[in-house]
Amino acid sequence: MKYTYTIEGMTCNNCKASVEKYLNEIENVVNVAINLEKGEAEVTMDAHISTNVLQKALPEKYSLFKKPAEKVAQTSTISSLPIEVEKNKLQQLKPLILILFYITSASILLHYKAWSWSEFMFDFMGLFYIVFSFFKLLDLKGFQESFSMYDPIAKKVPFYGKIYPFIETVLGLMFLLRFEVNIALIVTLFILGCTSIGVTKTLLDKKSIRCACLGTALKLPMTEATFIENAIMIVMAVLMLLNIF
């Protein structure tokens, strides 16, 4: 019997080797073939093994799901993931939603007495960069590996992934201190524009990889939410540049 599983959390060849090792140690598993780019594992077994057993054999950083059959009913063009996958993804996105909620709330509270859209957006962008760079710096090497999986620049220039969190920190301070904000806005458009291209390609290719926006401390899947958070910052940068010039 041969089954294909989606595995989230694999970011490099070390992850691939680790997953293969743990799955091969399970009784009745005959062979394990990992496709790192697709985030999939093809498991050959001589007796049925439940998904739960396979998941328990893996370290906590990896999430394993049985890949749904690629069959679409002729009467409908809409396909849906298994309920357990959808539920798991919503749970994984919870930290991102909470962080964006607190950043938005803090930015509003700073200016609610004397409201200014431009001041709100500067503080939102500044806090966004500071908070997100903090999570990336918790595991700089892990972030660099995850980021290089989809960012076009980081793929070609690995060192870019290493300094990216520091670039975010500097941009965050520039926005909060209102220092050379026009330069910070242009840089924001460039770096997040490039990242959004990589995110879009990953989503279109339906690859199952980890989003590096919050580093590796939180297991965040690459979903449309990743594109949306980048889009919010890009739209704000465009609006502020139009307002300045």
Buried (B, 14 or more C-beta within 10 A) or exposed (E): EEBBBBBBBBBBEEBBEBBBEBBEEBEEBEEBEBBBEBBBBBBEBEEEBEBEEBBEBBEEBBBBBBBEEEEEEEEEEEEEBEEEBEEBBEEBBEBBEEBBEEBBEEBEEBBEEEEEEBBBBBBBBBBBBBBBBBBBBBBBEBBBBBBBBBBBBBBEEEEBBBEBBEBBBBBBBBBBEEEEBEEBBEBBBEBBEBBBBBBBEBBEEEBBBBBBBBBBBBBBBBBEBBBEBBBBBBEBBEBBBEEEE
